[in-house]
Structure formats: C-alpha cells, structure tokens
Amino acid sequence: MEELNQPWRLNKFLAHAGLGTRKQAVDHVKKGEIKINDIVELNPFYEVKDGDIVTYKGKILQPKRHNVYVLINKGKSCPIYRNEVQVGPSVQDLIKKFSDVSAKPVVDFDDNMSGLMVWTNDDDLVVKLSAEHKLKSVYEIETEIGLTQEDINDLQVKLSSETILVKAFGFVDTNDFRRIGIEVIGGKPTDIAHVFYNKGIKLVKFDCTFFSGLTKKDLKRGWSRFLTEKETIFLKHFS
C-alpha cells in the first residue's frame, strides 16, 4: 500500500480507492462489507494507518496513486541524492519540498551535471524513458581543453546510435573551442557524457538547457515547479 503521510478516515480511504462517494463508502462499512486486517470494521471514521490491509468482499483496496511531476533546474554543486558528506541540500531534498511521495529522475544524471531534470513517482514513465524515448534534449558542454573539428566529427559518429539521433553538434562560439552545443532525440545525459569520457575528454560543464519542450524560463538554479497538465501529457504520450 502506498505510504500514508497521516491517518485517513475509512470512508475517505474507500472513496479514494474507487468505492463510490464518501457517503456510499459509509453504507458499505455499515453493511459489514469492509474488513481491516481480516476483521470487520463497522466504524466508517476508523483511522486507516500505514500497514493496515483494507478489503472489500475479499478484494484488497488501495487509494488511487497520485502522481507528481516536478521540473528542477539543478546546480552543478548539488548532488542528486542526500549523503553524509554534503553541505547543502540535494535534488532529492528540494523535491521533498513539493511532495512527500518518493520520486526519482526520469533520466539518469551524474552529480556534476546541471540543468533541467524531471522527477516523478510515476514508475511506468520512469521505466518507459529509461528504456528508450524520442524526446528532444539540448545540452551545453564545456571541455577542459579545446577540441578540433576532427574531434567533433568523431564524437558525433560515436554518439549516433539506434537510440540517439543527433540533430545538431558543434561549437557554440567559434572563438572558444571548449564550448559545445548538442541537440539530440532520445538518449540520456550519462550516455552522451560517456562518449566524451571514453575519448579521454574531461568535462568542466554539462548542462541540460532543454528537455521535452521544457526550458529554464523563470526557473533559477535550484528552483523547482510542477509540470503543467499540457507538459505532463506531452512527456507521457510523445516519448
């Protein structure tokens, strides 16, 4: 059963589990049709606690899961998950400010990466995007040393695969051969970074500036917001 942040009254629990309105749920309880931990419960205002097993005519009931989708503009110095040695908050801590549910990133990030991340408790979406997706992403990358056009060509060939379609790959500033811009369909940030690492190129910056139509507009470093309904639908159905 999904964790309950606080006890729910039984009639509310039943309504959220799809057993009609709260008034109809009261009728089910008074008829003796509801059991809690295999014992008939006749009090419709019994407080259901985390760990209680609620059944209706032998069927286990659970409240319908409320999925959350949060966009965060991650800072480079902000770790993904909390740890014993960190000084400031982790991304996980920042997400907790929005919801008590257990959320995770939809695509893998390394701690030293920055930029746009989407976190959710929608496990089906996480599994779907972790396998393969067709969403557009844009990254701004800075390497420790300047690259040549030959390096760029080689990296683009190595980056292209069955799961990644490279739409654009080149220097952001023709006067600075350390700054690279990449636009891709599919793939993960970690997959792209590993192409550089495998070629022996150290990265100073790896920043996601665009993901699935989402941008940093009005979203400062370390800030978060819920996705709109339209953004959520696009993320779920056009991936």
Buried (B, 14 or more C-beta within 10 A) or exposed (E): BEEBEEBBBBBBBBBBBEBBEBEEBBBBBEEEBBBBEEEEBEBBEBBBEEEBEBBBEEEEBEBEEEBBBBBBBBBBEBBBEEEEEBEEBBBBBBBBEBBEBEBBBBBBBBBBBBBBBBBBBBEEBBEBBBEEBEBBBBBBBBBEEEBEEEBBEBBBEEBBEEBBBBEEBEBBEEEEBBBBBBBBBBBBBBBBBBBBEEEEBEBEBBBBBBBBEBEBEEBEBBEBBEBEEEBBEBBBEEB
